[in-house]
Amino acid sequence: MAKQRSPGYPVLIIGAGRGGSALLEMFLEDSLVRVVAIADTNPDAPGIRLAKKIGIPTYTDAAEALQACKSYPDCIVYNLSHDDSIADKASRIFGEKRVASGPEVMLFWQMVTNLKQIKGELEKSQNQLQAIIHNAMDGIITINETGEIQGFNPAAEQIFGYSQQEILGKRVNTLMPDPTRNAHDDHMRRYLQTGETKIMGVSGREVVAVRKNGEQFPMEVSISEMVLGGQKYFVGIVRDITERKLAEQKIAHLAHYDYLTDLPNRALFLNCLEHSMLLAKRNRYKTAVLFLDLDGFKQVNDTLGHDVGDLLLQAVSKRLKDTIRESDTVARVGGDEFTFVLNNVESTEGAALVARKIIAALAEPLDLKGQRCHVGGSIGISMFPDNADNLEKLIRQADEAMYLAKQSGKNTHRFYLDVLQKQPAE
């Protein structure tokens, strides 16, 4: 139960039943009112019991209570009893308009009770809102017109690494990297002057933010504007999307790279070849397409198992990548089939030199799980623009040349021109 507060406006309550007790409870919560006494003919009335607990004088005779309160000339009497003579007695002692009784008191009490109920509902709603903000999974940041941080919930603390005590009152551009940090104040000023903005009301805008430790990370932000007490505020809902971006990058990588060897797959190889052909045509140089099929891979795979076969493909892929230039491309397009794009090749001899280097690299034995393995390779070569100006034709021609290399004893290379020269003899 609330305690009697420090001196306020003096009040005498006559009638300590349920209504008088409720009125006493209500006044005890208000610092502007001081109940100086309460009276009721029933010494065990609820209001009498409550007043005794907190040290308020109690009376069983209304006239006696009125005389006792005579020392408070500005005292207001609330008459909740059914004795109509109380008003006359109070008027003789305190003067006119000092007594509120009957319906007036009940109306006043009901009005105050309604206000208290509204206040309680507002406090409940505020507490619920604060709980939602406090427990929200997304960061919620509130700033004022000058860009100072006014609100920073626990999720924002976790995202950025700042505690509320550290960040409140600081400028929001503390959470931004350069050059965004430097441009923020100009953007805010322009928006307040003109109302023009590209980010207000935009949901899920992706930006780069900065943690306390200086680490930059991708963040999704939605910003809205609100006005409270005539002051303009901006609320940002922020989400760390680092994991989502990594997942997107992984998906994009898997769409263009072989899952086993991490070499470009067929789709990416075709894109690279198309780009290389455009550059070769523009700059008037040659591009070579090589088609490699491993010799001896099936035997390793069948005798030592698929696990060793996978290790072999990974080891071979590394050797192939190390053999060619960074400007060239090697891709895995099938089980043990690989294709190459050699850019800016001066002549067929230049392509042949790379093919011999690849075959030499494959000739070195491989140690896979303690097993010593040997593989070789047959390579077919087609040239752009000498043999074809279409990428599908170039790949098909290199594939035909590769089969000719296999028929020629394996571990060697052949050009598509060799295929054309052999056809009349057949």
Buried (B, 14 or more C-beta within 10 A) or exposed (E): EEEBBEEBBBBBBBBBBEBBBBBBBBBBEBEEBBBBBBBBBEEEBBBBEBBEEEEBBBBBEBBEBBEBBEEBEEBBBBBBBEBEEBBEBBBEBBEEEBBBBBEEBBEBBEEBEEEEEEEEEEEEEEEEEEEEBEEBEBBBBBBBEEBEBBBBBBBBBEBBBBEEEBBBEBBBBBBBBEEBBEEBBEBBEEBEEEEEBEBBEEEEBEBEBBBBEEEEBBBBBBBEEEEEEEEEBBBBBBBBBEEEBEEEEEEEEEEBBBEEBBBBBBEBBBBBBEEBBEEBEEEEBBBBBBBBBBBBBEEBBEEBEEEBBBBBBBBBBBBBBEBBEEEBBBBBBEEBBBBBBBBBBEEBEBBBEBBEEBBEBBEEEBEBEEBEBEBBBBBBBBBBBBBBEEBEBBBBBBBBBBBBBBEBEBBBBBBBBBBEEEEEEE
